[in-house]
Amino acid sequence: MSRRSPRQKDIDERAFPVRVKIAVPGCGLGNLVVEIADWLSERVDRHDYAQHADRGASGHAIAFYFRDVETALAFVRAFPQAELADGTRNRDYTRQGQSVI
């Protein structure tokens, strides 16, 4: 019986401790995709991050994996127009049994 190799996403989730997940609207990210790719290639070594398609609380998302908090924070600050795919603004989000909205 052959053993399957782990998916790259699973490997990256174990390797990179910091993740930033942004929501992808129905119309896509437009030029933001190019801006993000340029920013990453100019500022982050290709071995210090990864990215994968993911699911957010409200649909499609892209997860960016980083080795350190400082790079992740710089990424978030560089793209304030990107919506985090955290789901805390969803009507049905609750915390410890209490609705926060």
N, C-alpha and C positions, 0 to 999 in steps of 0.2 A: 504494500500500500504506500503510495507516495504522500509525502508531507507537503502541504502548501506553504509557500513563503508568505510572511506577513505583508499586508498592504503597506505601501509607503506612508499613507496617512497614519496608520497605527504606529509605525516606527517614529514618525515625526511627533506624534502626540506624546510619546514617551521621552523623546530627545529634547524637545523645546518646552521649557517650563512656563512660558508666558504666551498667552493667546489673545488676539484681538479679533473679534468677529464682527463684520459689518454686514448690514442688510443689503440685499440686492433687490431693488424695486422691479416691478413687472416690466418696465421699459429698459431695464439694464442700468449699468453705471455710466454709460456714455464715455466721455473723455477722461473721467476719473480713473478708469482702468489704466490708461496710458500714463497719467500723472503718477499714479501709484507705482507702476513698473519703473518709470524713470527715477523716482525718488529712491526706491529700493536699490536699483543698480548703481546709483551715485553714492549712496550713503551706507549701505549695509553689505558686508561680504556675503557672497552667495551661500556660504556654509553656515551663516548665522541666522538664517530665516528660512521658512517654508510657507507655502500657501496651498490651500485645498478648498474645493467647493464644500459647502456644509449646509446645514439647515438651521435657520434661525427660528425664533418663536413665532414669527409671522410669515415664514416662507423661506425663500432661498437666501443664502448668505455665503460670504467668503471668509474663511478663517486664515489669519496670518499668525504664524508661530515665530516667536523670537526667543533668543537665548537669555535676554536680560530685560528688566523692567525699563531701564533708561531708553533703550531703542524702541520699545513698544510705546512709551509715553511720547517720544519724539514723533513717532508715526501718527498717533492720535492727534497730536497738536498740528501736524502738517496737513491733516485732512479733516478740519472741523465740519465740513459739509457731509461727511460720511456718517450715516446713522448706525450706531451700535445695534447689533442684533441681540439685545439682551432680554427683551420681552417685558421689562418692568413697567412699560407704559401700556401694556395690554389690559383691557378691561377686566379680564379674568385672572390677572396676576394676584396671588395672595402670598403673604408671608406669615408663618406661624398661625395659620388659620384666620388671619385678618386681611381684608382687602385693603390695598394701599391707594386705590383710586376712588 
